[in-house]
Amino acid sequence: MKCWKCSQEAYGICRFCGRAVCKEHATEMPFILSVYCPGGGSSRAIVVSGALYCGICKPLPSPVDMPELDERGDERGWEDDK
């Protein structure tokens, strides 16, 4: 496998987009592994520091609303008990 930027031998794969990168172009960035909402508290995240990052892709700084999943979740019984 070759580096996306320079075509040298790849060192690893970007955790965010899947591009291959060599050691020279590999950087690190925190990766959110999981997010959960404890009852009555604020949302919490399990974060992995030092995840391989290509430096090309642009992970968004905040979550994206997906209302279409909320509607389908209600139909399938995914709604939280309140």
C-alpha positions as a printed Julia matrix, in Angstrom:
82×3 Matrix{Float64}:
   0.0    0.0    0.0
   1.29   3.49  -0.84
   1.0    6.87   0.9
  -1.85   9.03  -0.37
   0.4   12.13  -0.45
   3.75  10.9   -1.8
   3.35   7.29  -3.0
   6.03   6.0   -0.58
   5.38   2.81   1.39
   2.47   3.36   3.78
   3.02   3.33   7.55
  -0.63   3.16   8.57
  -4.22   4.07   7.82
  -5.98   7.29   8.85
  -8.52   6.46  11.57
 -10.88   9.12  10.24
 -11.02   8.51   6.48
  -9.04   5.34   5.7
  -6.28   6.91   3.57
  -2.87   5.24   3.73
  -0.01   7.47   4.94
   3.77   7.08   5.28
   5.72   7.91   8.47
   6.64  11.34   7.12
   3.02  12.37   6.54
   1.42  10.58   9.5
   0.21  12.82  12.32
  -1.89  12.18  15.41
  -5.24  13.44  16.61
  -7.71  12.39  19.35
 -10.45  10.01  18.17
 -13.85   9.71  19.84
 -14.44   6.0   20.27
 -17.86   6.21  21.9
 -20.31   8.79  23.25
 -22.87   8.07  25.92
 -25.45  10.03  27.88
 -25.7    9.01  31.52
 -29.11   9.62  33.06
 -29.46  13.22  34.19
 -25.88  14.14  33.3
 -24.15  15.71  30.36
 -22.94  13.6   27.44
 -19.58  11.9   27.94
 -17.06  10.46  25.48
 -14.42   7.76  25.51
 -11.5    9.27  23.58
  -8.36   7.61  22.21
  -5.44  10.05  22.07
  -2.8    9.71  19.36
  -4.97   8.13  16.66
  -3.29   8.09  13.24
  -4.45  11.06  11.13
  -3.59  11.75   7.47
  -3.81  15.54   7.7
  -5.95  15.66   4.53
  -9.46  14.82   5.68
 -11.47  17.3    7.72
 -13.2   15.66  10.69
 -16.02  17.96  11.79
 -15.55  19.67  15.18
 -19.11  19.02  16.33
 -21.79  16.36  15.85
 -24.1   16.43  12.84
 -27.86  16.25  13.42
 -29.51  13.22  11.8
 -33.25  13.61  12.43
 -34.1   10.87   9.93
 -32.55   8.34  12.32
 -34.51   9.73  15.27
 -37.78   9.14  13.41
 -36.81   5.6   12.41
 -35.5    4.89  15.89
 -38.9    5.7   17.38
 -40.5    3.17  15.0
 -38.05   0.45  16.05
 -38.32   1.04  19.79
 -34.98   2.83  20.17
 -36.46   5.74  22.05
 -35.07   6.09  25.58
 -37.46   5.34  28.43
 -38.37   8.63  30.03
